[in-house]
Amino acid sequence: MSSNTPRLRSLGLDPATGKEALAVTHPGGRLEELADVHALKAAAVLVTVVGAVLEVGKASEAELAAFVTPLHAALEECVGIMAADRE
């Protein structure tokens, strides 16, 4: 994807409706910045939760497997943020 390509990004949940707020963001724009902040906060929470589960050490393989998709998505989003920062 080119660095000038707009992307559909999450801005979090709308407090009024509880629905996910999405925006088409442009590199360097205010909405892009808000989406980056949201993605990094969400990844930090996910890391904390997964770390706590791993520390306890009593999760089943199925429970641990449930974290794979959200961890992959968070990692992909964070890598995208880092790549955009380097351009």
MARTORGU-284107 format. One record per residue: residue number from 1; x, y, z of N, C-alpha, C in turn. Coordinates in pm, 1 decimal, always signed. Each point is the difference from the previous one (the first is absolute). Layout:
BEGIN
- lumke;nX;nY;nZ;caX;caY;caZ;cX;cY;cZ
- NUM;X;Y;Z;X;Y;Z;X;Y;Z
...
END
This chain:
BEGIN
- lumke;nX;nY;nZ;caX;caY;caZ;cX;cY;cZ
- 1;+84.5;-117.1;+0.0;-84.5;+117.1;+0.0;+88.7;+123.0;+0.0
- 2;-28.6;+93.6;-83.0;+78.1;+122.6;-9.7;-21.7;+86.5;+122.8
- 3;+99.9;+79.7;+34.2;-9.7;+83.9;+118.2;-104.5;+110.2;-16.0
- 4;-45.7;+27.8;-121.4;-100.7;+103.1;-23.3;-140.4;-56.2;-10.6
- 5;-16.2;-128.4;+21.9;-130.0;-64.5;-13.4;-81.2;+18.3;+127.5
- 6;-121.9;+55.7;-10.6;-86.4;+9.4;+117.9;-35.9;-139.9;+50.3
- 7;-17.3;-13.3;+130.6;-34.7;-129.7;+58.6;-119.5;+15.0;+92.8
- 8;-80.8;-104.1;+10.4;-109.4;-4.0;+96.1;+58.8;-45.2;+132.9
- 9;-10.8;+84.5;+100.6;+60.4;-28.0;+130.1;-101.8;+17.3;+111.7
- 10;+19.4;-74.2;+107.1;-85.4;+11.2;+117.4;+44.9;+118.3;+85.3
- 11;-99.4;+73.3;+51.9;+26.7;+109.3;+93.5;-51.0;-34.9;+138.8
- 12;-44.5;-123.2;+18.3;-53.1;-44.0;+128.7;-150.8;-15.2;-6.7
- 13;-60.4;-5.3;+118.0;-144.8;-16.2;+8.4;-66.9;+134.7;+22.3
- 14;-110.8;+20.3;-68.4;-80.1;+120.1;+19.4;-71.0;-15.0;+134.8
- 15;+25.7;+90.1;+94.1;-61.0;-15.0;+132.6;-152.5;+8.9;-2.5
- 16;-56.0;+68.3;-97.6;-145.1;+15.5;-7.6;-69.1;-126.6;-48.8
- 17;+63.4;-71.2;-93.7;-65.8;-115.9;-61.1;+65.1;-133.0;+35.9
- 18;+125.6;+4.9;+44.1;+73.1;-123.4;+27.5;+53.3;-67.0;-125.2
- 19;-20.3;+65.2;-114.7;+47.9;-55.3;-126.9;+141.1;+50.3;-28.1
- 20;+73.6;-79.7;-77.2;+135.2;+38.7;-36.1;-4.0;+119.0;-96.0
- 21;+79.1;+101.8;+30.9;+10.5;+116.7;-87.1;+115.9;-23.4;-96.1
- 22;-28.9;+4.9;-129.1;+100.4;-20.6;-104.0;+15.2;+127.7;-80.2
- 23;+121.6;+23.0;-50.5;+25.3;+117.5;-82.9;+96.8;-36.3;-110.8
- 24;-17.4;+64.6;-112.5;+98.4;-11.6;-107.9;+108.4;+101.6;+33.7
- 25;+119.5;-50.0;+26.3;+108.5;+87.5;+43.2;+100.1;+20.7;-112.0
- 26;+65.8;+111.2;+5.2;+104.8;+34.1;-95.7;+130.0;+16.7;+77.1
- 27;+110.2;-47.3;-54.1;+129.2;+12.0;+68.0;+27.0;+144.0;+42.5
- 28;+37.0;+14.8;+127.2;+32.6;+130.8;+53.7;-119.1;+80.4;+48.9
- 29;-121.0;-53.4;-19.5;-120.7;+72.4;+40.0;-34.5;-19.5;+146.6
- 30;-91.2;+82.4;+48.0;-43.7;-5.6;+139.9;-70.1;-133.6;+30.1
- 31;-83.6;-46.3;-91.4;-67.9;-127.8;+23.8;+99.7;-114.9;+3.0
- 32;+103.6;+7.7;-81.9;+105.4;-102.0;+1.8;+67.1;-2.5;+137.8
- 33;+26.4;+117.9;+52.8;+61.7;+10.2;+132.7;-90.3;-60.0;+107.2
- 34;-129.2;+31.8;-5.6;-94.2;-56.2;+97.1;-8.6;-152.4;-12.1
- 35;-0.8;-50.0;-123.1;-5.0;-144.2;-21.8;+125.8;-67.3;+53.5
- 36;+115.8;+64.3;-18.5;+125.6;-55.0;+52.0;-3.8;-9.7;+152.8
- 37;-46.8;+106.4;+64.1;-9.3;+0.9;+146.8;-92.7;-111.3;+47.0
- 38;-115.1;-13.6;-66.2;-94.5;-105.5;+37.7;+62.6;-138.5;-17.8
- 39;+66.7;-22.0;-112.7;+60.9;-130.8;-27.8;+107.7;-33.6;+102.6
- 40;+81.0;+97.3;+37.1;+107.0;-25.3;+97.3;-56.6;-26.4;+139.5
- 41;-104.8;+72.3;+38.8;-63.6;-25.3;+129.5;-63.3;-138.5;+2.8
- 42;-68.7;-36.5;-108.6;-63.9;-131.9;-7.4;+104.7;-111.1;+6.5
- 43;+112.4;+19.0;-69.9;+107.3;-99.8;+2.8;+58.2;-12.1;+140.4
- 44;+16.1;+112.5;+69.5;+54.7;-2.3;+136.1;-93.1;-76.5;+94.8
- 45;-129.4;+20.8;-13.7;-96.2;-73.1;+83.2;+6.1;-149.0;-31.7
- 46;+5.4;-33.9;-127.2;+6.7;-140.4;-40.7;+126.4;-67.0;+54.7
- 47;+111.9;+69.6;-6.4;+125.8;-53.9;+53.7;-13.4;-25.7;+149.8
- 48;-63.2;+91.2;+70.5;-18.5;-15.5;+144.9;-87.7;-121.7;+31.7
- 49;-110.0;-13.6;-72.6;-91.5;-112.8;+23.4;+68.3;-132.9;-32.0
- 50;+62.8;-8.3;-116.4;+67.0;-124.8;-39.4;+113.2;-31.9;+97.5
- 51;+74.7;+101.3;+39.9;+107.6;-21.2;+97.5;-51.6;-55.5;+131.8
- 52;-112.1;+52.5;+46.7;-59.3;-48.5;+124.6;-45.9;-145.1;-13.4
- 53;-60.8;-31.9;-113.8;-45.7;-137.6;-23.6;+120.0;-94.8;-4.1
- 54;+105.1;+40.8;-68.8;+119.0;-85.1;-9.4;+68.7;-16.5;+135.6
- 55;-0.6;+106.9;+78.6;+64.4;-5.1;+131.5;-68.4;-100.0;+91.9
- 56;-132.1;-3.7;-5.2;-75.2;-94.8;+82.5;+28.8;-142.6;-44.3
- 57;+14.1;-19.2;-130.8;+39.3;-129.3;-53.8;-104.9;-108.4;+2.9
- 58;-126.2;+35.0;+13.5;-104.3;-102.1;+8.3;-97.0;+3.1;-117.3
- 59;+30.9;+77.2;-103.1;-89.5;+8.3;-115.2;+14.0;-124.9;-86.0
- 60;-111.5;-40.8;-56.7;+2.1;-114.9;-90.7;+57.9;+43.6;-134.4
- 61;+32.4;-97.5;-82.2;+50.8;+32.5;-133.7;-105.2;+75.0;-80.7
- 62;-125.8;-35.2;+16.6;-108.6;+68.2;-71.9;-11.0;+145.4;+45.7
- 63;+13.4;+23.7;+129.5;-5.6;+137.2;+50.6;+118.1;+81.8;-52.7
- 64;+117.4;-59.6;-1.0;+117.7;+69.4;-53.0;-13.7;+24.7;-149.0
- 65;-56.6;-96.6;-71.1;-19.0;+14.5;-144.7;-93.9;+115.7;-32.1
- 66;-92.8;+29.1;+90.4;-93.7;+110.5;-22.0;+71.9;+134.7;-7.0
- 67;+120.2;+7.5;+55.4;+76.1;+125.1;-2.9;+77.6;+19.9;-129.6
- 68;+16.1;-103.8;-79.3;+85.7;+9.1;-119.2;-50.3;+105.5;-98.6
- 69;-127.2;-2.6;-34.2;-53.0;+94.8;-98.1;+8.9;+144.5;+49.0
- 70;-44.1;+32.0;+123.6;+13.1;+139.6;+43.9;+145.5;+44.2;+15.6
- 71;+88.0;-90.6;+42.4;+141.7;+36.2;+9.6;+58.6;+27.6;-137.2
- 72;-35.7;-80.8;-97.9;+48.3;+21.4;-136.5;-48.5;+134.4;-52.7
- 73;-127.2;+30.5;+20.5;-55.9;+127.1;-47.4;+68.6;+118.7;+66.8
- 74;+22.6;-9.9;+130.4;+66.1;+109.4;+71.8;+144.0;+16.7;-47.1
- 75;+68.7;-110.6;-19.5;+138.5;+6.2;-47.9;+5.6;+59.7;-139.9
- 76;-91.5;-42.6;-86.5;-4.1;+52.5;-136.4;-24.4;+151.4;+0.4
- 77;-91.4;+44.8;+85.1;-29.9;+143.0;+9.7;+121.0;+77.9;+51.7
- 78;+66.6;-52.2;+101.6;+118.3;+67.4;+56.1;+114.9;+4.4;-100.6
- 79;+19.3;-107.2;-75.1;+103.4;-0.5;-103.4;-33.1;+102.9;-107.8
- 80;-128.0;+12.1;-36.3;-43.2;+101.2;-95.8;+29.5;+141.6;+48.6
- 81;-21.5;+22.2;+128.4;+27.9;+131.7;+59.3;+149.9;+28.3;-6.2
- 82;+79.5;-99.5;+36.4;+144.9;+19.1;-2.0;+50.2;+23.1;-142.5
- 83;-53.8;-73.2;-94.9;+41.9;+16.3;-139.8;-36.4;+138.9;-51.1
- 84;-117.2;+49.4;+36.4;-42.4;+132.7;-43.9;+88.6;+107.8;+62.5
- 85;+44.4;-21.4;+123.0;+87.4;+95.7;+67.3;+136.9;+9.7;-66.7
- 86;+42.7;-107.3;-65.1;+132.1;-1.7;-63.8;-0.3;+68.0;-135.7
- 87;-119.2;+19.0;-57.6;-9.0;+58.2;-134.8;+10.9;+150.2;+4.6
END
